[in-house]
């Protein structure tokens, strides 16, 4: 089953520092907290199955079905199913293993011993393994033994989670990619990927891939993506070793990119992505240049920082994004600006003539935004197809009013304009804005104008997992 178990909100403490012993013995009864004492094993009382006749219908299901149910539970709850009845005693050990270190009731050396004992005693296949990247750093030999364990055969999901960032990244070993033929979801965090390894990789079933804080060369990154023929979602977050991401992928639908702190990414080049629908920049203040060569289905783009001192479409540095031609496929765009500007909007609609939804995150209101005389001749031939506009941090001053009035009076297909304020939406404020915005002269008679006190825009910086890239509306909470 591909459905992933949500991570618990509360994270356990990380493994202690590098002065901890390398090898951890598994002879101690560290897994006692996960096991059920014999005295706790009991048959359910009459009616426990929820049926009127008192029959436990759930326990009557085949072992394979019960095993799948257990594998979807958090690790601790899955282990505790052993106390339900003697019928359940053996199921957790034979069910597809869902092992997440964040849900285990211990930490430090005891946690490492517990993971080792669970893996050594598990007789089934592996569904999901989630461990900290710091385990790989402090206990490389132990983690290598985990990854070679028979209890993880046919593993579907592997997560090396980011904890606190490491100052020195360990090198990935061959055991890290032992499950390449069965993996469907993979998160690799905080290690170095040598060029020699990347050339031999092949992930025939991998659909979701995240590289977080990974050191990898540009050529190896290109080979890594090419080795995933059915890849649908990819997250690249704060990784280093390259200045350009080159994408040629037949099934990739969503890309999320978060630029690194110390090594600033320069460009993402979409060479050939026939199924690409979304391209998301996940940090608002870093520059990301985008070069689209072939992405015929790209519909959603953002959140892109727009620099106020660039307003010319002909050399189009305005997002700052590089497009060789006008992009007719993009229908949804999110931008981050210091202050909204009408010139900026005309740039956008020149580059994205089929734009239908525009989300604008602005820091403050400034300037005059006068447009009637400046763009009078241009507006007559401008085809504004926008149906939804969301303006964050609307303050109701004349700069905001003039900016919004441009759409009110010229967007003939407009269906919704949402003004998101910060506690200003009293009755008097809204009535005054209705007058200032000249809503009686609106170009679209069916348009709705909604004022909200709280923002409904999603902060893309909060996206932490590759699964989050597939939400239905990426720019809405």
N, C-alpha and C positions, 0 to 999 in steps of 0.2 A: 504494500500500500504506500502511496506517495505522500499522504497527508502527514505533516510533521507535527510533533507535539510542541505546543507553545512553551517557551522558556519561562521558568518562574521569575517573578519580579525581583525577589530578594536574592542577591548573589552571595555565595559563600566566600570566605576569605581565601586569598591566593596562597599558593605553596610558599613556605619560607624561603629565605635567601639561598644563594648558591653554595653556602657552606654545609648544606644538608648532605647526608650520605647518598652516594650514587645508586647503589643497589638496595632495594627494599625487600626484606624477607616476607614471604606470604604465609609463614607457618603460624603466626599469631592469629587468634580468633577475631580478626578485625571486622569480619562480616557478621558478627553476632547481632548487630543492630538491624541487619536486613533479614535475618532468619526468624522463623516462627518457632517458639518452644513447642515441644510435643504436647504439653498440657493445654496449649492454646488451640489445638486442632479440634474442632467440634462440628457436628452436623448442624445445619440450620434448623431453627425451631419451626414448627408447623406454620405454614403461610409465609415463610421468609421469601419464597419465590415470587410473591405478589399475586399469585393465582388464588381463586376462591377455594380450590380443592386442596390447597396446601402443598402442592407439588413444586419442587424447585426446577422450573423449566429452563432457567439459564444454565444451571449445571448440566442439564441434559444435552446441551449443544455439543457438537463435535469438538475434539481437542483443537483442531486447526482454527476454528472460529473463535474459541475462547482465547487461544494464543494470540490471535490478531487483536482482540480487544485489550488484552493485557499489554501488548506492545505499544498501544497508543496512550497508555497511562504514564504519568511521571514515574521515574525510576522507583522512588520510595513506595508510592502507592501500588505499583505493579508487584513489588516484592511482598507487600502485605496481603495480597490476595491468597497467599499460602495459608492464612489462618481461617479462611472462610469455611472450608470443609476438607475432608480427606480427598475428595474428588479434585480439589484444586492444588493439592500439595506439590505435585510434580510439574504443574503447568508453567510456572514462572521460569523454571530452569530450562524448559524446552521451548518456550515461546520465542519468537524473534526478539532479540534483546534491544531494549531502549535504555541505554546507559548514559545518563547526563550527570556530570560531576556536581552541577549546581543544585541538584535536588537531593544530594546525599546528606545524611544527618551528622556530618563530621567534617574535619578539615586537616590540613597539614600532612604529616607523615601517615597518620591513621587513615586519611582519605586515600592516599596512594596505595596503602596495603589493602584497603577495602576494594578498590577497583581491581587490583590484582586477583583478589580472592573471588570476586564475582566472575571475572573472565575465566579463571581456571576451573570453576565449578559449573559454568554454563554449558549446556549440551546442545542448544539450538543454534540457529543462524543469527546473524546480526542485522538489526534494522537501522539503529542509529547509535552513534558514539559521539558524545560531546565532552571534550576535555579542554583544559586551559593550555594555551600556547606556552605558558610558563612551565608546565610539566615537561614539555619537550626540552626546555632550556635547562632545568635543574635536574631532571632525571632522564636523560636521553636513552640510556640502555633499558630502563624500565618501560618507557613509552614504546621503544622498539619491540619489546616482548609483548606488550599489549596489542600492538598492531599486527603481530604475527600469530596472535591467539586463534585457536580453532573456533572459539566462541564468537568470533566476528566474521565467520565465513559468509560470503555474499552480502556484505554490508551495503546498505542503500544510502545512508546519510552519514557524513563525517564532518564534524565541526571542530577545528582547532580555534577556540574562541580567543579574542583579544582580551587580555586583562590590562594591567598597566604596561605601557610600552617598554620593551627591553632596549637596553643600550647597545647590546651586541646580539645580532641575530644568528641563531644556529642554522646550520645547513640542513636542508631536507635530505632524507635518506630514501632508499628504494622502498622500504617498508611503508613509508607514508603513502605511497601510491599503489600498494598491493591490491587495493580494491577497485582499481581503475575500471575494470570490466563490468562491475556491478553498481557503482555509485550513480545515484540520480541527483543528489544534492551534496555540494561540497563547499566548505568554508576553510580556507587555508590562511593562517595568520602568523605573522612575525617569524618568518624564516627566510633563508636565502635559497633560491632555486638555481643550482648550477646549470650552465648551458647544456652540458652533456646529458643530464637527466631529461630535460624538456623535449629533446629531440626524439626520445623513445616513448613518450607518453601517448596513450590513446584511451579516450573515455567514450565508448560507444553508446552509453545510456545516460550520460550526464546532462541534465536539463537546467540546473541552477548552479552557478559558480560564483563564489566570492573570494577575492584576493584582498586581504586587509593587512597593511603594514608589511607586505612582502617585498623583498629585494629581488628583482628579476630584470634581465636585459630586454631591450626592445625586440630583438629577434626571438628570444625565448617566449616572450609574451604572445607574439604573433603565432608561434608554433603551438603554444598552449591552447589558444582559442581554436586554432585549426584542428586540434586533436579532439574537439568536442563537436561532432557532426550534428547532434540533435539539440544543442544548447539553445535555450529559450530566454533565460535571464542571466545577466552578468553584472556584478557589483565590483568595482575597483576602487578601493578606499585607502588613501594615504600610502600607497605603494611607491617604491623608488626604483631607480636604475634605468629609467627610460624617460624620454621627453615627448614621445608620440605613441599613441595607441592606434594601431592599424587594425581595422576590423574587416574581415572577409568571412562571413558566416551565413550558411544557407537558411537556418531556422531561427536565428536570434531575433527576439521580439522587443526586448527591453534592455537598455544599458543604463546603469547608474555610475557616475564618476564623482569621487570626492578627492580633491587635489591634496597632495601631501604638504606638511607644514614646512619642511626644510627644503625639499626639492620640488620646485613648482613645475607642474605639467604645462607643456606649451600647447599641444595640439592633440585632437582626436580626429582621425581620418577614417571615414566610412567608405571603404573602397567598394565593397559589394555586399549589401545586406538586403536581399529582396523581401524579407519578412519584417524588417525593423519597423516598429510602430512608435516606440518611445525612446527618447534620449533625455536623461535627467541629470542635471548638474546639482550636486547635493550640498555644495557650500556656496554661500551667497557672495562672498567678497573676493574670491580668487578668480583670476582670468582663465578661461578655457576656450581656446580657439577651435572651432568646429569646421571641418572641411567635408562637405557632402559630395561624394562622387556618384554613388548609386545607392539610393534608399527610397524606392518608389512608393512605399507604404508609410513613410514617416508622417504621423499625424500629431504627436504630442512632443513639445520641446520646452525645456525650462528646468529649473528657474535660473535665467541668465542675467548676470549683472550688466546693466546698461550704463556706460560712462557718459556723463552729461556733456563732455567737451567734444564728442563725436556725433555729428548729425547728418553726414553726407552719405547717401546711398551709393553713389557711383564708385567710391572706393571702400564702401561698406565696412567700416570698423566699429559700427555702432553698438554691438552687443556684449563684448567684442567677438563677433562670430564671422567666419569667412565662408561665403557661399559663392560658388562659381556662377550660379544662375538663380533666377527667381524660383522660389520653392512653392509650388502650387498645392502640395499635399498637406502641409501643416495646417491643422484646424484649431489646435489648442496650444496656447503659448503662455508661459509665466515669466515675468521679468522682475528684477529687483533694481530699483532706482533710488537715487538720493531724493529727487523730487520729480513729479510727473511733468511732462513737457509735450505740447502738441506736435512740435517738430519730430520728436521721437516716434510718435504714433504714425505719422505720415511715412517715416522711414520703414517702420514695421510693416505697414500695409503695402508698401511698394515691394518689399521682399517676400511677404506672405499674403498674396492677394486673396486667398480663400480662407483667411483666418475667421473663425466663428466664436471662439472663447478666448478672452484676454484677462489674465490675472496680473494685477499690478501691486507689488509691494513697495511702498515708498516710505522713506524715513521721515520726511517732513514736507511741508508746503513752502514754496518760495517762488519768486518771480511774478510776472503778470499773466503769462500764458495768453497773450493777445494773438488772435489768429484770423479775424474776419478780413482785415485788409491784406495781411501778409500772404494768405493762402487763398484769397478769393477766387482767382482764376483756376487754381489747381483743384479746389473742392468740387467744382462743377463736373469734372470728369473723374472724380475719385469714387470708386465703387466700394462702399463700406459694407461688408457682409457680416459684420459682428452681430452675434445674437446674445452673447452673455459677456458682461464686463463686471469685474470685481475690483474695486479700488480700496486698498487697505490704508488705514490712518488718514481717512478723510476728515479734515478739520473745519470745512465750511467757510474758509477764507476765500477771497476773490481769486487767488491762484487756482485753488481747487474748483471753484465754481466755473471759471472760464474754461478749464480743462474739460470738466464733465459736460458743459454746455455744447462743446464741439460735437460730442456724440448725440446728445439730446436732439440737436437740430439737424444732424446730417446722417445718422445711422438709421436707414429706413427699414432694416430687417431686425432691429434690436427687440429682444424679448424680455431681458432682465438686466438691470443695472443695480448692483448691490454696493452700497456705501458702508464701509466698516469704520466706525468711529471709536473713540476711546471714552465712552461714558457721556457723549454729548446728545444722545438721542431723546431729548425731552420733547414734549408736544410743541412747544414754541419754536425750538430749533428746527424741527421737521417742517413746520408750516412755513417758516422763513426760507428754508432751502427750496421748497416747492416753488416759491415765488422767484427766487434768484435764478434757479435753473430753467425757468421758462417752460415748465412741463406742459403748459397748455399749447405750446407751439411744437411739441415733439414731432419728429419726422415719422416715427413708428407709433401709430395710434394704439396698438395693443401692448406696448412696452410697459413693464412693471418697474417701479423704482422703490427699492427696499433699503431702509436704514437700520443698521444693527450696531449695538454697543460693543459686542465682542467679535473678535476676528474668527472667521471660519476657515482661514487659509492654513494649510499644512506647512510646518517647518520641515523642509526636506533634510535638514541637518539631523533630524531625529530618526531618519531611516538607518537602522542598524543591521538588518539582515536582508539577504537577497530576496527572501519571500516578500518583504515589504514593497518591493518594486512592482508587484502585480496587483496592487489595490486598484479598485475600479476607477477612482477619481484621485490621481496622485497629488493634486494641488488643493484638495478639500479635506478638512478634518473628518 
